[in-house]
Amino acid sequence: MKRWHYGVIAVLLVAASSVGFADEADASKRHRLTDEQARVAVSVSKLGPAQERFRKCVALRESNNNPKARNPRSSAQGTYQFLDSQWRHGLAHDVTKALREGGANVKGLRKALRYTPIRKWDPLAQDVAFAVVLNANGKWSGAKHWRLAGHTCNRLVKW
């Protein structure tokens, strides 16, 4: 390969990477909840006292309450360390469904969440995701997703 080819390839790689950063920045702006969606998210994500204690315990254990947390050994992300590679699309659907049922206009939100890593979701959207998963098939049915042998959070669950 001639020397000038390397220069052209380098310029193309830099251009491609800068476009990627712009797309990522745009995606992170699109995931923000509107005021109306945030109001509904707060009511949708409200849990009873026992489930709220469990939520706080899980958030502290999984991410130290950091919605931007990222596990370096897996695709787990966000406050509750959902596996981004397996959960993002389904959670985007479930979160927007819960918000819509709560009365919020969710036009475009599902698509924005689907294309945004969970760690970049609005923290309220992550809270809604936790509440939806925790009670997906009845109260406490999803607690098994955060079960860790011998951990104090397990004692808070109504198995």
ChimeraX attribute file (.defattr): number of C-alpha atoms within 10 A of each C-alpha:
attribute: neighborCount
match mode: 1-to-1
recipient: residues
	/A:1	5
	/A:2	6
	/A:3	7
	/A:4	9
	/A:5	10
	/A:6	11
	/A:7	11
	/A:8	11
	/A:9	11
	/A:10	12
	/A:11	12
	/A:12	12
	/A:13	12
	/A:14	12
	/A:15	11
	/A:16	11
	/A:17	12
	/A:18	12
	/A:19	12
	/A:20	12
	/A:21	11
	/A:22	11
	/A:23	12
	/A:24	16
	/A:25	13
	/A:26	13
	/A:27	20
	/A:28	19
	/A:29	15
	/A:30	20
	/A:31	23
	/A:32	19
	/A:33	19
	/A:34	14
	/A:35	10
	/A:36	13
	/A:37	21
	/A:38	18
	/A:39	16
	/A:40	22
	/A:41	26
	/A:42	14
	/A:43	12
	/A:44	21
	/A:45	21
	/A:46	13
	/A:47	15
	/A:48	9
	/A:49	9
	/A:50	11
	/A:51	20
	/A:52	15
	/A:53	15
	/A:54	22
	/A:55	23
	/A:56	16
	/A:57	18
	/A:58	25
	/A:59	21
	/A:60	15
	/A:61	17
	/A:62	21
	/A:63	19
	/A:64	14
	/A:65	17
	/A:66	17
	/A:67	22
	/A:68	17
	/A:69	19
	/A:70	21
	/A:71	14
	/A:72	8
	/A:73	6
	/A:74	11
	/A:75	17
	/A:76	22
	/A:77	25
	/A:78	28
	/A:79	27
	/A:80	28
	/A:81	26
	/A:82	24
	/A:83	16
	/A:84	19
	/A:85	13
	/A:86	11
	/A:87	15
	/A:88	20
	/A:89	17
	/A:90	12
	/A:91	24
	/A:92	23
	/A:93	16
	/A:94	18
	/A:95	27
	/A:96	25
	/A:97	16
	/A:98	20
	/A:99	25
	/A:100	16
	/A:101	13
	/A:102	15
	/A:103	13
	/A:104	19
	/A:105	15
	/A:106	19
	/A:107	10
	/A:108	11
	/A:109	20
	/A:110	20
	/A:111	17
	/A:112	19
	/A:113	26
	/A:114	19
	/A:115	16
	/A:116	23
	/A:117	20
	/A:118	33
	/A:119	22
	/A:120	22
	/A:121	24
	/A:122	20
	/A:123	21
	/A:124	20
	/A:125	26
	/A:126	25
	/A:127	23
	/A:128	24
	/A:129	26
	/A:130	24
	/A:131	23
	/A:132	20
	/A:133	21
	/A:134	22
	/A:135	15
	/A:136	14
	/A:137	10
	/A:138	10
	/A:139	14
	/A:140	16
	/A:141	15
	/A:142	17
	/A:143	23
	/A:144	13
	/A:145	11
	/A:146	20
	/A:147	14
	/A:148	11
	/A:149	8
	/A:150	8
	/A:151	12
	/A:152	14
	/A:153	20
	/A:154	18
	/A:155	10
	/A:156	15
	/A:157	16
	/A:158	11
	/A:159	10
